[in-house]
Amino acid sequence: MQEKTVVANDLELAGMIAQYDEHAKRIISNKGVLARILKESAEEFQEVSLEELEQWIEPDGLMEGHIAGNNTEDKKPGEGEIYYDVRFQVWIPAKGKKVPVKLLINIEAQKDFYKKYHIVTRGVFYGARMISSQLGTEFTGSNYQNVRKVYSIWLCMNAPKRIGNAMTEYHLSEKNIVGNMHEKKEHYDKLSVIIICLNEKMQVKEGGIHDFLNVLFSTRLSVEEKKQELESRFDMKMSKELEEGEGKEMCNLGEAIYEEGISQGISQGISQGILKGKLEGEERVSRLNLILIEAKKFVELERASKDAVYRRQLFEEYGI
């Protein structure tokens, strides 16, 4: 028996609104998606296979296909607070006798390309915060040699035609103005901002990262078309064999949601036209997004029906 993979379930939950915040976060937190983004954008992983790279992404933090991730809330006295979309750790595979080196990664998904600020500037700020936040965790005191390199990667959907499908990196580099002072790159190469612009209406290199992401976040393709494309063209599995002893209910998304307790109260809420109680956690909000839309439609229809009945009664009894 086969069950759907995590990314297949995420695509089905998102439907045609995969670009929207909560769905986008869940989709990009899948290890298979993260591995493809890192391999194409970060120089440290260009020679690493996707299979190996997935193993180096939070090797101790797997949650059934998704990364556990670091805390997405970052508060500092006097500096305000930041809420990251996805933040996690990845190691550079060891070569020879070298030990693996840890990198800190932040990935943001932007549905709207134009903002009141420049995305690259926000990316620099996020990267700088990820460096300063390492004090007391990655290093203490003045042990600055232990500062980890950070990547802030921005997926910018619906880019204008003048930009189209593009990828640009902004990073620290050495420039000798007078004399020739040479430092090893690893001593100053600590912050990189990468902007990946997407436009599914424009031509892309087949099989490349833009092709992959445009399929993943497409507003044109149906869920089934996305799954077929991802599996046939990008070798991203949409199903897997169930291990012996696993329940049949794992093959059905609706039952999987029920198992997590998410459906408790939904039936009553929909029938009454009201969803009561506070939904806890971003995952529940993501999963209930479409259900809430349908519930709202139900309430509006129910109210319209009651109003029509009431008006008919007034007309029959009083002629008004």
C-alpha positions in Angstrom: 0.0 0.0 0.0 1.1 3.5 -0.7 0.8 6.8 1.2 1.3 10.3 0.0 4.5 12.0 0.8 4.6 15.1 3.1 5.1 17.5 0.2 2.2 15.9 -1.7 0.0 16.5 1.3 1.2 20.1 1.6 0.4 20.8 -2.0 -3.1 19.4 -1.6 -3.7 21.5 1.5 -2.5 24.6 -0.3 -4.5 24.0 -3.4 -4.4 27.0 -5.7 -3.2 29.3 -3.0 0.3 27.9 -2.4 1.8 31.4 -2.6 0.0 32.5 0.5 2.0 32.9 3.7 1.2 29.9 5.8 1.0 27.5 2.9 4.3 28.8 1.4 6.1 28.5 4.8 4.9 24.9 5.1 5.9 24.0 1.6 9.4 25.4 1.8 10.1 23.8 5.2 10.1 20.4 3.5 13.7 19.0 3.3 13.4 18.0 -0.3 12.4 21.6 -1.3 15.1 23.2 0.9 17.8 20.9 -0.5 17.0 22.1 -4.1 17.0 25.8 -3.0 20.4 25.5 -1.2 22.1 23.4 -3.9 21.3 26.0 -6.6 21.9 29.2 -4.5 24.6 28.5 -1.9 28.1 27.9 -3.2 28.9 25.5 -0.4 26.5 22.9 -1.7 26.9 23.0 -5.5 29.0 19.8 -5.6 26.8 18.0 -3.0 24.1 15.6 -4.2 20.5 16.4 -3.2 20.3 13.1 -1.3 23.3 13.9 0.8 22.3 17.5 1.3 19.0 16.5 2.7 20.9 14.5 5.3 22.9 17.5 6.4 19.8 19.7 6.8 19.0 19.5 10.5 20.0 15.9 10.8 18.6 15.7 14.3 15.5 17.8 13.7 13.3 16.0 11.3 9.5 16.1 11.8 8.0 13.7 9.3 9.5 15.4 6.2 9.6 18.9 7.6 12.4 20.5 9.5 11.8 21.3 13.1 13.5 24.6 12.5 14.8 27.2 14.9 12.5 29.6 16.8 11.1 32.0 14.1 10.6 34.8 16.7 13.7 36.9 17.4 13.4 39.6 20.1 16.2 41.8 21.3 15.9 44.7 23.8 16.2 48.0 22.0 16.2 46.3 18.5 12.6 45.3 18.2 11.5 41.9 17.0 11.7 39.8 13.8 9.5 36.9 12.7 11.2 34.7 10.2 9.3 32.5 7.8 11.7 29.5 8.0 15.0 29.4 10.0 17.2 26.4 10.4 20.7 24.9 10.5 22.6 23.0 7.9 26.1 21.5 7.9 28.7 21.6 5.1 29.7 18.0 4.5 33.2 17.3 5.8 35.9 16.8 3.3 39.0 14.9 4.2 39.8 15.4 7.9 37.9 18.7 8.2 34.9 18.6 10.6 31.5 19.7 9.3 30.8 23.5 9.4 27.5 24.8 10.5 25.6 27.4 8.6 22.5 29.3 9.7 19.8 29.7 7.1 16.7 31.9 6.8 14.3 31.6 3.9 11.5 34.1 3.2 8.6 33.7 0.7 7.2 37.0 -0.8 4.0 36.7 -2.8 4.1 40.4 -3.8 7.3 41.6 -5.4 6.8 45.3 -4.7 7.0 46.5 -1.1 7.4 49.8 0.6 11.0 48.8 1.2 13.8 47.2 -0.9 13.9 43.5 -0.3 17.7 43.3 -0.4 17.8 45.9 2.5 15.5 43.8 4.6 17.6 40.8 3.7 20.7 42.5 5.0 18.9 43.4 8.2 17.7 39.8 8.8 21.2 38.5 8.1 22.8 41.0 10.5 20.3 40.0 13.2 21.1 36.3 12.7 24.7 37.1 13.3 24.2 39.3 16.4 21.8 36.7 17.8 24.7 34.2 17.9 26.3 35.9 20.9 25.6 33.6 23.8 24.6 30.6 21.7 27.2 30.0 19.0 29.9 31.9 20.7 30.5 33.7 24.0 32.6 36.7 25.0 35.0 37.8 22.3 35.3 34.4 20.6 34.3 36.0 17.3 36.1 33.3 15.3 33.1 31.0 16.1 30.6 33.3 14.3 28.6 31.1 11.9 28.0 32.2 8.3 24.3 33.1 7.6 22.2 33.0 4.5 19.0 35.0 4.1 17.3 33.7 1.0 14.2 35.4 -0.5 11.8 33.8 -2.9 10.1 36.7 -4.6 7.1 35.5 -6.6 5.3 37.4 -9.4 8.4 39.4 -10.4 7.9 42.0 -13.1 8.8 41.3 -16.7 11.8 43.6 -16.6 13.3 41.1 -14.0 11.6 37.9 -14.8 13.3 34.7 -13.5 16.5 35.8 -11.9 18.8 35.1 -8.9 21.2 37.6 -7.4 23.6 37.3 -4.4 24.8 40.1 -2.2 27.7 39.2 0.1 30.9 40.5 1.8 34.1 40.6 -0.3 37.6 41.8 0.1 38.8 44.9 -1.7 42.4 46.2 -1.2 42.4 50.0 -1.5 46.0 50.6 -0.4 48.5 47.8 -0.2 47.8 44.1 -0.2 46.2 42.8 3.0 44.9 39.3 2.3 42.5 37.5 4.7 41.2 34.0 4.2 37.6 34.2 2.8 36.2 32.1 5.6 37.2 34.9 8.1 35.0 37.6 6.6 32.5 35.7 4.4 29.8 35.6 7.1 26.7 37.1 5.5 25.0 36.4 2.2 21.6 37.6 0.9 20.2 35.8 -2.1 17.1 37.0 -4.0 15.4 34.5 -6.3 12.8 36.2 -8.5 10.0 34.1 -10.0 7.7 34.7 -12.9 5.9 31.6 -14.2 4.7 33.4 -17.3 8.2 33.8 -18.6 10.7 31.3 -20.1 13.1 29.5 -17.7 15.9 27.0 -18.0 14.2 23.6 -18.0 15.0 21.6 -14.8 16.6 24.6 -13.1 15.6 26.1 -9.7 13.3 28.6 -11.3 11.5 25.9 -13.2 11.1 23.9 -10.0 9.9 26.8 -7.9 7.5 28.1 -10.6 5.9 24.7 -10.7 5.8 24.4 -6.9 4.1 27.8 -6.4 2.2 27.9 -9.7 -1.2 29.6 -9.8 -2.0 28.1 -13.1 -1.4 24.4 -12.6 -3.8 22.2 -10.6 -2.6 20.2 -7.7 -2.6 17.0 -9.7 -0.6 18.7 -12.5 1.9 20.0 -10.0 2.4 16.6 -8.5 2.8 15.0 -11.9 5.3 17.6 -12.9 7.3 17.4 -9.7 7.5 13.6 -9.9 8.2 13.2 -13.6 10.5 16.1 -14.2 12.2 16.7 -10.8 12.1 13.2 -9.3 10.3 14.4 -6.2 8.3 11.5 -4.9 4.6 12.0 -4.3 3.9 8.7 -2.7 5.8 6.0 -0.9 5.2 2.4 0.3 3.7 2.1 3.8 5.8 0.1 6.2 4.2 -3.0 7.6 1.9 -2.2 10.5 1.1 1.3 9.5 -2.7 2.0 9.5 -4.7 2.4 6.3 -5.9 5.8 7.5 -2.5 7.3 6.6 -3.4 7.2 2.9 -6.3 9.6 3.4 -5.6 13.3 4.0 -8.9 14.0 5.7 -8.4 11.1 8.1 -4.8 12.2 8.8 -6.2 15.7 9.8 -8.8 14.0 12.0 -6.0 11.9 13.7 -4.3 15.1 14.7 -7.4 16.4 16.4 -7.9 19.2 14.0 -11.4 18.2 13.0 -12.7 18.3 16.6 -15.2 21.1 16.7 -15.2 21.7 13.0 -18.4 19.9 12.3 -20.3 21.7 15.0 -18.7 25.0 14.0 -19.7 24.6 10.4 -23.3 23.5 11.2 -23.8 26.6 13.4 -22.0 28.9 11.1 -19.4 29.7 13.8 -16.0 28.3 14.5 -15.6 28.7 18.3 -12.5 28.7 20.3 -9.0 29.8 19.6 -6.9 27.9 17.1 -3.5 27.2 18.4 -0.4 27.0 16.3 0.4 28.0 12.8 0.0 24.5 11.5 -3.7 24.4 12.5 -4.3 27.8 10.9 -2.7 26.5 7.7 -4.8 23.4 7.6 -8.0 25.1 8.5 -7.6 28.0 6.0 -9.7 26.5 3.2 -12.3 25.1 5.7 -12.8 28.5 7.2 -13.5 29.9 3.7 -16.1 27.3 3.1 -17.6 27.9 6.5 -18.0 31.6 5.8 -19.8 30.8 2.6 -22.1 28.4 4.4 -23.0 31.1 7.0 -23.7 33.7 4.3 -25.9 31.2 2.5 -27.7 30.3 5.7 -28.4 33.9 6.6 -29.6 34.7 3.1 -32.0 31.7 3.3 -33.4 32.8 6.7 -33.9 36.3 5.5 -35.8 35.1 2.4 -38.1 32.9 4.6 -38.8 35.8 7.0 -39.6 38.2 4.1 -42.0 35.6 2.6 -43.8 35.3 6.0 -44.2 39.0 6.2 -45.7 39.2 2.7 -48.1 36.3 3.3 -49.3 37.6 6.7 -49.3 41.4 6.3 -48.8 42.0 2.5 -45.5 43.8 3.0 
